[in-house]
Amino acid sequence: MTVFFNNIKRILKKKINIIMMIVVPVLFIVVSMAATGSGGSLNVGIVDNDNTKLTNMLIDELGNKASVTRVNEDEIKSNIINMKINYAIVFDKDFTKNIIEGKDVKLKSYSIKESDASIPVKMYIDSFISAAKNISAVIPGNEEKFYSGFDYYKEGSFQAEYKSIELKPFGKSTSITSLGFLVMCILFLSSFATTLIIEDKKSGTYYRMFSTPIKIRSYMLQNILSFIAVALLQVGLILTIMMVVFKADLGPSPINVFVVMSIFATVAVSLGVVISSLSKDERQVSTLSSLINVPMCMLGGCYWPREIMPSFLQKIGDFVPTTWVLKAAEKVINSSSLIAVSKEILIMLLFAVVFLLLASWRKADIAK
């Protein structure tokens, strides 16, 4: 295992690797916390196309629990993406009339997934509308009696003491966002680490393997294992920092998150080996890494939620491993077991096998 231990020392000696291993992920974690408005009140966007006593009543009550902003319906998507609002609701015209008449109505709402920010507001609004429906079911079509009954409901239910809803310092949605940036850093660290193969080629070490007791397969296996070991070290360190320093919510089993990220680390190393096998020097490795890793991170949802991308890009994203690691990470953070993400794990392992086969084919071609 001489090559294995020697490689780990060589990787950890390079400042760029240490920066990509620890510094860059931590910086992105801080950015993620700032972007989600850590510690601030929720921002709820309101579009009231009905403008009735009932809708104004709900808006007034929300104003006591969150920051309410009137927005145009066509601005909702951009405001949520830019973090100006965390959640948005739209009252359609005749919303109140339909409730009073006993019709089944649904409130339009918008958010980026079921985040920690949107869930408390959604639950409160659902409770309010459910109460309105229950009252209208008793006296359907009678507006005067409806509001009279709702006044009694307000006196009985709304006099409780409410605390303003606030974002958790580091909730599940922020954790998922941070893991997206960790995925990016794993990809680039693996690419940088595999440049050791390029260095060995330049120094002649790679080709001298043929004249030593160390077989080329053993050499490559020890290289790959050393790259995986460093990637696992990175995953362990960053997850520990997230939990201990930033108090991140990694779900009921942080171990499951570690397992998912570790499997992806194997995929990243496999891809890094392919890139190094196709490159003649470190400059080519850097160029190829950027050309491959950056689009892969974009399509996989490392920089932004996949839901905001056009459907055709989401379909293309299904063909990159970053999509599947983030899907698996989101599930295990939201209480799923490893068995529940077996599909995502299997797909990632298939990516690793394909990349290793490509790297092996290239190595065999070089040996000739």
Secondary structure, 3 states (H helix, E strand, C coil): CHHHHHHHHHHHHCHHHHHHHHHHHHHHHHHHHHHCCCCCECEEEEEECCCCHHHHHHHHHHHCCCEEEECCHHHHHHHHHCCCCCEEEEECCCHHHHHHCCCCCCCEEECCCCCCCHHHHHHHHHHHHHHHHHHHHHCCCCHHHHHHHHHHHHHHHCCCCCCCCECCCCCHHHHHHHHHHHHHHHHHHHHHHCHHHHHHHHHCHHHHHHHCCCCHHHHHHHHHHHHHHHHHHHHHHHHHHHHHCCCCCCCCCHHHHHHHHHHHHHHHHHHHHHHHHHCCCHHHHHHHHHHHHHHHHHHHCCCCCHHHCCHHHHHHHCCCHHHHHHHHHHHHHCCCCCHHHHHHHHHHHHHHHHHHHHHHHHHHHHHC
